[in-house]
């Protein structure tokens, strides 16, 4: 049986970096090469400084309804992209980060792809007693 992960002051400092699907040092597009370089350089810096760096690669990030950026474009596309899991709501990326941290599964240089973000966010929502859409199912 393994010992529990350190918590509080004993926990290792972690840096969570939102990158993007397609990050690849050999990609034809500059943004994909730069995102991959940032992931690599941050992990190397983390190793040197004793900070754990985790990179997240969502395929697309949609604003949350009620956000100032939730305009006509998102009113039309969210009903299509969110149910098909092509994009993930911005708050769900944060929920995935919280789930990774709470599980103590933070290892330096770890890269989490889009599908894993969706799965982790759902796990966090279950843990909090929220419905899959992120609302608190305990409320009347």
N, C-alpha and C positions, 0 to 999 in steps of 0.2 A: 504494500500500500504506500503510495507516495504521500509526502507531506504537503499540506495545503500551501498555496501560493502566498507569498508575503503580501500583507495589506497595509494600508496607512503609511506611516513614516518608513516602514521597512520595505515597502514596494519599490521596485525599480522605476525610475521616471520613464514615461513612454511618450513618444511623439507620433501622432496619427496624421498621415499625409493623404489627401484625396488626389489621386492621379487620374487615370482614365483607361477604359478598355482600349486596347491597341497599342499601349506603351511598349515600345520595342526598340532597342538600340540600332537595329538594322532596318527599321521601317523607312519607307520612301518619304513620308511626311515629317517635316521638321518637328511639329508639336509632339508626335509620338516618340521621336528620338530624344527630345528634351525631357519629356516626362519620365522616360526610362532612365536617362542620365540622372535626373533628380532623385529617383528612387534609389539608384545605386549609390550616389554620393551621400544621401542622407543616411542610408544604412551603414556606410563606411564611417561617417562622422559619429553615428550613434555608437558603433563598436568602440571607437577611440575614446569617446566621452562617457561611456557607461550608460547611455540612453538607448532604450529599445525603440526602434522605428518600425511602424507597420504602415504599409501602403494599401490603399483601397482603390479599386478600379471599377467604378460604376460605368455602365454602358451609356446611360443618360440620366440626368438629374432633373426631376420636375419640381417646380415650386409647390408649396403646400397651399391648398385653398385658403383664402383669407390673407395671403401674403400680398404685399403691394405689387409684386411682379406677376401676379396671377391674372394675366390679361386674356383677351379673346383667343389668342393662339393656344394657350394652355387649356382653356375651357373646351376647345375643340379637340386637342390632341391627347390630353390626359385620359379621357374615357377609352381611348384606343390603346395607348401605350402602357398604362399602368396595369390593366388586367392581364396583358400578355407578358408582363414582366420585362418589357424592352427597356423601360426606364424605371427609376426608383425615386420616391419622394425624398426631398432633401432631409426631412427629419428622420427618415428610415436609415439614411447613411449614419447619422449620429447614434441612432439606436443600435446599429451594428457595432459601432465603436464601443459603446457601453457594454454590449454583450461580450465582446472579445475581452475587454478589460475585466469584467466581472468573473469570467471563466478562468482568468489567469493564463490564457493561452497565448500570451503576447511573447513572441520570439522576434529577435532583431532581424530585419530584412524580410519579414513575412509579407507576402503580397496576396490580397484577397480579391478574387474576381467577382463580377457582378452577381452571378447566381448565389455565391456564398454570402454576399451582402444581404440579399433578399432573405435567405434562410436565417441568418443571424438576427436580422431585424425582427423577423417573425418570432424567433425564440425569445427575444427581449420583450416583445409585446405579450407573449404568453406568460412570462415570468411576472410581468407587471399586472396581469389580469385584464389586459386590454383586448378588444376584439381585433381581428386581423387588419381592419382599416385604421387602427391606431387610436380608436376612441376607448374610453374607460368603460368597460362593460359592467362595472359595479354600480355605475350611476343609474338612477331611474330614468 
